Amino acid sequence: PSPPPPAPPAAPAAPAAAGHTQPGHPLNTIRQRIEQYWKYRGFERGCDVDFFCASELPPIVSVQHNFDDLLIPKDHVSRRPSDTYYINDEYVLRTHTSAHQSTLLREGHSAFLATGDVYRRDEIDRSHYPVFHQMEGVLMFGAEVGADDPIVEEDLKIGLEGMARELFGDVEMRWVDAYFPFTDPSFELEVFYEGDWLEVLGCGVIQQDIIRQAGRGEERGWAFGLGLERLAMVLFGIPDIRLFWSKDPRFLSQFPVSGEIVKFEPYSKYPPCYKDVSFWLPEGAVVASSDGEVVDEAEASSGVVFHPNDLCEVVRDAAQDIVEQIELIDDFTHPKTQRRSQCYRITFRHMDRNLTNAEVDEMQLQVRRSMVARLGVELR
């Protein structure tokens, strides 16, 4: 018999209290509203569907569970180290709560909601953070439901439209065809809220191969996934994703434990501090696009691939939550030497107090040193 798989490494310390389990926190309010909706929906329909709710599943998962079990192609951009935090060759910090789908199906759950923190290397601005929260929902139907039976898709759309009304009220909605490796057909649900169309979630009918590999044979089912911060920022009017990790009572005390949705009142507006950093890219380097793609793989194989996400990690390591945004402001290729230069503007802003010039200068110095050591660039 083959040896058992190695145990996963210990989970890293959370950056702050888990908002999705903290009473009164906006993320917890959204989570509880969604969980209660699905539980009551089963009761109202007079069926025996009882959703199992998991909100403390470990964040370190195997590559198998995070990618392979979900039929994510081996060459998919989400597998790259520039997008995913790898613990080692076999384990990652989960990039989505769908990483628990196959395990929960194998354990026999037929209706579940899995919520937790997920990790992605990403750009830096007010709506992106390397840690955020997702919810995965799954409902299975018996094998007697045929492959051509529309009930799975119909139930999915009816249920999610009801969930959207529970969160946003009586709003206009629309369905958009989408592509996800793990569902077919796949959709995105958008709502018209406060004058704009907002993407609420992605969903679809689970690929049959995923269900078979999970030991559920010819059963059928649907799944959806959504980001809690994305919804909470709109519903509560929270302007910066970093606030969800704040322990400042001026933030937390605004939201009642009762779960009422109230608009956030800004309690401070400290001035930003801008620092620019210019550099020459390594000889022969190819710059990946914002989504991690490299246009010319042959060209990339002959040199170094520069990922903007790697620069974001350097800045985060130096400034932590004090960095608010990183923006490319100049991209120049020398006409004679063909060397390529870029300039990024870094915005520093503390959420709770003014920054001193000395603090910002020290962080900028750390950024510049790390860029040379870790990215191999030449500062200008």
C-alpha positions as CSV (number, residue, x, y, z in Angstrom):
1,P,0.0,0.0,0.0
2,S,1.1,3.6,-0.7
3,P,2.3,5.6,2.3
4,P,-0.2,8.1,3.8
5,P,0.2,11.7,2.6
6,P,2.3,14.0,4.8
7,A,0.4,16.2,7.3
8,P,-0.1,19.8,6.2
9,P,2.2,22.4,7.8
10,A,0.9,24.4,10.7
11,A,-1.3,27.4,9.7
12,P,0.2,30.8,9.9
13,A,-1.1,33.3,12.5
14,A,-4.1,35.3,11.3
15,P,-3.3,39.0,10.6
16,A,-6.1,40.0,13.0
17,A,-9.3,38.7,14.5
18,A,-11.4,36.8,12.0
19,G,-14.1,39.3,11.1
20,H,-16.4,36.6,9.6
21,T,-16.9,35.1,13.1
22,Q,-16.8,38.3,15.1
23,P,-20.3,39.4,16.4
24,G,-21.3,42.7,14.9
25,H,-18.5,42.8,12.4
26,P,-19.8,43.6,8.8
27,L,-18.4,40.4,7.4
28,N,-20.1,38.3,10.1
29,T,-23.4,40.1,9.5
30,I,-23.2,39.2,5.7
31,R,-22.3,35.6,6.5
32,Q,-25.1,35.1,9.0
33,R,-27.7,36.7,6.7
34,I,-26.7,34.3,3.9
35,E,-26.6,31.3,6.1
36,Q,-30.0,32.1,7.6
37,Y,-31.5,32.6,4.2
38,W,-30.5,29.2,2.9
39,K,-31.6,27.5,6.1
40,Y,-35.1,29.1,6.0
41,R,-35.4,28.5,2.3
42,G,-35.3,24.8,2.9
43,F,-37.9,25.1,5.6
44,E,-40.2,27.3,3.5
45,R,-40.1,24.8,0.7
46,G,-41.1,22.0,3.0
47,C,-38.0,19.9,2.1
48,D,-35.5,18.3,4.3
49,V,-32.5,20.3,3.1
50,D,-30.4,21.4,6.0
51,F,-27.3,23.4,5.1
52,F,-24.1,22.4,7.0
53,C,-22.2,25.7,7.8
54,A,-18.5,25.7,8.3
55,S,-16.6,28.8,9.1
56,E,-13.3,27.7,10.7
57,L,-11.8,25.3,8.2
58,P,-8.0,25.3,8.2
59,P,-6.6,27.7,5.5
60,I,-3.7,25.4,4.4
61,V,-4.9,22.9,1.8
62,S,-3.3,20.6,-0.6
63,V,-2.6,21.5,-4.2
64,Q,-4.9,18.5,-5.1
65,H,-7.8,20.0,-3.2
66,N,-7.2,23.6,-4.3
67,F,-6.7,23.0,-8.0
68,D,-6.7,19.4,-9.2
69,D,-10.0,18.3,-7.7
70,L,-11.7,21.4,-9.3
71,L,-10.4,20.5,-12.7
72,I,-8.2,23.7,-12.9
73,P,-5.8,23.2,-15.8
74,K,-2.1,22.7,-14.9
75,D,-1.1,25.8,-16.9
76,H,-3.8,28.0,-15.4
77,V,-2.5,31.4,-14.3
78,S,-4.0,30.9,-10.8
79,R,-1.5,28.1,-10.1
80,R,1.6,30.4,-10.6
81,P,3.7,31.4,-7.6
82,S,3.1,35.0,-8.7
83,D,-0.6,34.5,-7.8
84,T,-0.7,31.8,-5.1
85,Y,1.1,31.5,-1.8
86,Y,2.8,28.1,-1.8
87,I,3.8,26.6,1.5
88,N,5.7,23.9,-0.4
89,D,5.2,21.8,-3.5
90,E,2.2,20.0,-2.0
91,Y,0.4,22.7,0.0
92,V,-0.9,26.2,-0.5
93,L,-2.8,28.9,1.4
94,R,-6.2,28.3,-0.1
95,T,-7.1,30.7,-2.9
96,H,-10.8,30.1,-2.6
97,T,-13.2,28.2,-0.2
98,S,-14.0,25.9,-3.2
99,A,-10.8,24.1,-2.0
100,H,-13.0,22.3,0.6
101,Q,-15.7,21.2,-1.9
102,S,-14.4,17.8,-2.7
103,T,-13.6,17.0,1.0
104,L,-17.1,18.0,2.2
105,L,-18.7,16.0,-0.6
106,R,-16.6,12.9,0.3
107,E,-17.7,13.3,3.9
108,G,-21.3,13.0,2.8
109,H,-22.6,16.5,3.0
110,S,-25.2,17.3,0.3
111,A,-25.9,21.0,1.3
112,F,-23.2,23.2,2.8
113,L,-21.8,26.7,3.1
114,A,-18.1,27.1,3.7
115,T,-16.8,30.5,4.7
116,G,-13.2,31.5,5.5
117,D,-10.2,33.6,4.7
118,V,-8.5,33.1,1.4
119,Y,-5.1,34.3,0.1
120,R,-4.0,35.6,-3.2
121,R,-1.0,37.6,-4.3
122,D,-2.6,40.7,-5.9
123,E,-2.3,44.3,-6.7
124,I,-2.5,47.0,-4.0
125,D,-5.4,49.4,-3.9
126,R,-8.5,50.1,-1.7
127,S,-10.4,47.1,-3.0
128,H,-7.6,44.5,-3.0
129,Y,-5.9,42.8,-0.1
130,P,-3.8,39.6,0.1
131,V,-6.3,38.1,2.6
132,F,-10.1,38.3,2.1
133,H,-13.1,36.2,2.8
134,Q,-15.2,33.9,0.6
135,M,-18.3,31.8,0.9
136,E,-18.8,28.6,-1.1
137,G,-22.3,27.2,-1.3
138,V,-23.2,23.7,-2.6
139,L,-26.5,21.8,-3.0
140,M,-26.7,18.3,-4.3
141,F,-29.5,16.5,-6.0
142,G,-30.1,12.7,-6.2
143,A,-28.9,10.6,-9.1
144,E,-32.5,10.3,-10.3
145,V,-32.1,13.9,-11.7
146,G,-31.0,13.3,-15.3
147,A,-28.3,15.2,-17.0
148,D,-30.8,17.0,-19.2
149,D,-33.1,17.9,-16.3
150,P,-33.2,21.8,-16.0
151,I,-34.2,21.6,-12.3
152,V,-30.6,22.1,-11.0
153,E,-30.0,25.3,-13.0
154,E,-33.5,26.6,-12.3
155,D,-33.2,26.0,-8.5
156,L,-29.7,27.6,-8.5
157,K,-31.0,30.8,-10.2
158,I,-34.2,31.0,-8.2
159,G,-32.3,30.5,-4.9
160,L,-29.6,33.0,-5.7
161,E,-32.1,35.7,-6.8
162,G,-33.9,35.3,-3.5
163,M,-30.5,35.6,-1.6
164,A,-29.7,38.8,-3.6
165,R,-33.1,40.3,-2.6
166,E,-32.4,39.3,1.0
167,L,-29.2,41.4,0.9
168,F,-30.0,44.3,-1.5
169,G,-33.8,44.5,-1.4
170,D,-36.0,44.6,-4.5
171,V,-33.4,45.4,-7.1
172,E,-33.1,44.7,-10.8
173,M,-30.9,41.7,-11.6
174,R,-29.4,40.1,-14.7
175,W,-27.6,36.8,-15.4
176,V,-24.3,36.9,-17.4
177,D,-22.8,33.8,-19.0
178,A,-19.4,33.0,-17.6
179,Y,-16.6,30.4,-17.6
180,F,-15.2,28.5,-14.6
181,P,-13.3,25.2,-14.9
182,F,-15.4,23.6,-12.2
183,T,-19.0,24.4,-13.4
184,D,-20.8,24.0,-16.7
185,P,-22.9,26.0,-17.5
186,S,-21.5,28.9,-15.5
187,F,-23.0,32.3,-14.7
188,E,-22.4,35.5,-12.9
189,L,-25.3,37.3,-11.1
190,E,-25.3,41.1,-11.2
191,V,-27.6,43.5,-9.4
192,F,-28.4,47.2,-10.1
193,Y,-27.6,48.9,-6.9
194,E,-27.2,52.6,-6.1
195,G,-26.9,53.5,-9.8
196,D,-24.4,50.8,-10.9
197,W,-24.4,47.2,-11.9
198,L,-22.6,45.2,-9.3
199,E,-21.2,41.6,-9.8
200,V,-22.4,39.7,-6.7
201,L,-21.2,36.2,-7.3
202,G,-20.2,33.4,-9.7
203,C,-22.0,30.1,-9.9
204,G,-23.0,27.1,-12.0
205,V,-23.8,23.4,-12.3
206,I,-20.9,21.4,-10.9
207,Q,-18.9,19.5,-13.4
208,Q,-19.9,15.8,-13.3
209,D,-16.2,14.6,-13.2
210,I,-15.8,16.5,-9.9
211,I,-18.8,14.8,-8.4
212,R,-17.7,11.4,-9.6
213,Q,-14.1,11.9,-8.2
214,A,-15.7,12.8,-4.9
215,G,-17.4,9.4,-4.8
216,R,-20.9,10.7,-5.4
217,G,-21.5,8.9,-8.7
218,E,-24.1,10.4,-11.0
219,E,-25.6,12.8,-8.5
220,R,-25.9,16.4,-9.7
221,G,-25.5,19.7,-8.0
222,W,-24.9,23.4,-8.1
223,A,-22.3,25.7,-6.5
224,F,-21.8,29.4,-6.0
225,G,-19.0,31.5,-4.6
226,L,-18.9,35.1,-3.4
227,G,-16.6,37.5,-1.7
228,L,-17.8,38.9,1.7
229,E,-15.7,42.1,1.5
230,R,-17.0,43.0,-1.9
231,L,-20.6,42.9,-0.7
232,A,-19.9,44.5,2.7
233,M,-18.0,47.4,1.1
234,V,-21.1,48.3,-1.0
235,L,-23.8,47.5,1.6
236,F,-22.1,49.2,4.6
237,G,-20.4,52.0,2.5
238,I,-16.9,51.0,3.6
239,P,-14.3,52.7,1.4
240,D,-11.1,50.8,2.1
241,I,-10.7,47.0,2.4
242,R,-8.0,47.4,5.1
243,L,-10.7,48.6,7.5
244,F,-12.1,45.1,7.8
245,W,-8.9,44.1,9.7
246,S,-9.0,47.2,12.0
247,K,-9.3,46.7,15.8
248,D,-10.0,50.4,16.3
249,P,-13.2,50.8,18.4
250,R,-14.2,53.8,16.3
251,F,-14.7,51.3,13.4
252,L,-16.1,48.3,15.2
253,S,-18.5,50.2,17.5
254,Q,-20.4,51.5,14.5
255,F,-21.9,48.1,13.7
256,P,-24.6,46.6,16.0
257,V,-24.3,43.0,17.2
258,S,-28.0,42.6,16.1
259,G,-26.8,42.4,12.5
260,E,-28.4,45.6,11.2
261,I,-26.8,47.0,8.1
262,V,-25.8,50.6,8.8
263,K,-23.7,52.9,6.7
264,F,-20.2,53.5,7.9
265,E,-19.3,57.0,9.1
266,P,-15.7,57.9,8.5
267,Y,-14.0,58.9,11.7
268,S,-10.7,60.2,10.3
269,K,-9.1,61.2,7.1
270,Y,-5.3,61.3,7.5
271,P,-3.3,62.7,4.6
272,P,-1.5,60.4,2.2
273,C,2.2,60.4,1.6
274,Y,3.4,59.7,-2.0
275,K,6.8,58.2,-2.9
276,D,7.9,57.3,-6.4
277,V,10.4,54.5,-7.2
278,S,12.0,54.2,-10.7
279,F,14.1,51.3,-11.9
280,W,15.6,49.5,-14.9
281,L,14.3,46.0,-15.4
282,P,16.8,43.2,-15.6
283,E,18.4,42.6,-19.0
284,G,15.9,40.7,-21.2
285,A,13.1,40.8,-18.6
286,V,9.5,40.4,-19.8
287,V,6.7,42.1,-17.9
288,A,3.6,40.1,-17.1
289,S,0.3,41.7,-17.5
290,S,-1.9,42.6,-14.5
291,D,-3.6,39.2,-14.7
292,G,-0.3,37.4,-14.7
293,E,-0.2,36.5,-18.4
294,V,2.9,36.7,-20.5
295,V,2.2,37.5,-24.1
296,D,5.2,35.9,-25.6
297,E,6.2,32.7,-23.7
298,A,9.2,32.1,-26.1
299,E,10.5,35.6,-25.3
300,A,9.9,35.0,-21.6
301,S,11.9,31.7,-21.7
302,S,15.0,33.6,-22.8
303,G,15.0,36.0,-19.9
304,V,13.4,37.0,-16.5
305,V,9.6,37.5,-16.1
306,F,8.8,40.6,-14.0
307,H,5.5,40.3,-12.2
308,P,4.0,43.4,-10.7
309,N,2.6,41.3,-7.9
310,D,6.1,40.5,-6.8
311,L,6.7,44.3,-6.4
312,C,3.5,44.5,-4.4
313,E,4.8,41.8,-2.1
314,V,8.0,43.7,-1.5
315,V,6.1,46.8,-0.6
316,R,3.7,45.0,1.7
317,D,6.6,43.3,3.5
318,A,8.0,46.8,4.3
319,A,4.9,48.8,4.9
320,Q,2.2,46.2,5.9
321,D,-1.2,47.8,6.0
322,I,0.2,51.3,5.7
323,V,0.5,51.0,2.0
324,E,-2.7,52.1,0.3
325,Q,-2.0,51.8,-3.4
326,I,0.8,51.1,-5.9
327,E,0.3,52.6,-9.3
328,L,2.4,52.4,-12.5
329,I,2.9,56.0,-13.7
330,D,5.6,55.5,-16.3
331,D,6.8,52.8,-18.6
332,F,9.7,53.7,-20.9
333,T,12.0,51.8,-23.3
334,H,15.3,53.5,-24.2
335,P,15.4,54.0,-27.9
336,K,19.1,53.1,-28.2
337,T,19.8,50.4,-25.6
338,Q,16.2,49.0,-25.6
339,R,16.4,48.8,-21.8
340,R,13.0,49.1,-20.2
341,S,12.4,51.3,-17.2
342,Q,9.3,51.6,-15.0
343,C,8.2,54.1,-12.3
344,Y,5.6,53.2,-9.6
345,R,3.9,55.6,-7.2
346,I,3.4,54.3,-3.7
347,T,0.7,55.8,-1.5
348,F,1.3,55.4,2.2
349,R,-1.5,56.2,4.6
350,H,-2.2,55.1,8.2
351,M,-5.8,54.4,9.0
352,D,-5.6,55.7,12.5
353,R,-3.0,58.5,12.7
354,N,-0.7,60.8,10.9
355,L,2.6,59.3,9.5
356,T,5.9,61.1,10.2
357,N,8.3,61.8,7.4
358,A,10.9,59.6,9.2
359,E,8.6,56.6,9.2
360,V,7.8,56.9,5.5
361,D,11.4,57.4,4.5
362,E,12.4,54.3,6.5
363,M,9.7,52.2,4.7
364,Q,10.7,53.6,1.3
365,L,14.4,52.7,2.0
366,Q,13.4,49.1,2.9
367,V,11.4,48.9,-0.3
368,R,14.3,50.1,-2.4
369,R,16.8,47.7,-0.8
370,S,14.4,44.8,-1.2
371,M,13.6,45.5,-4.8
372,V,17.3,45.2,-5.6
373,A,17.9,42.1,-3.5
374,R,14.7,40.2,-4.4
375,L,13.7,41.5,-7.9
376,G,17.1,42.1,-9.4
377,V,16.3,45.6,-10.7
378,E,18.6,48.5,-11.0
379,L,17.3,51.6,-9.2
380,R,17.4,55.0,-11.0
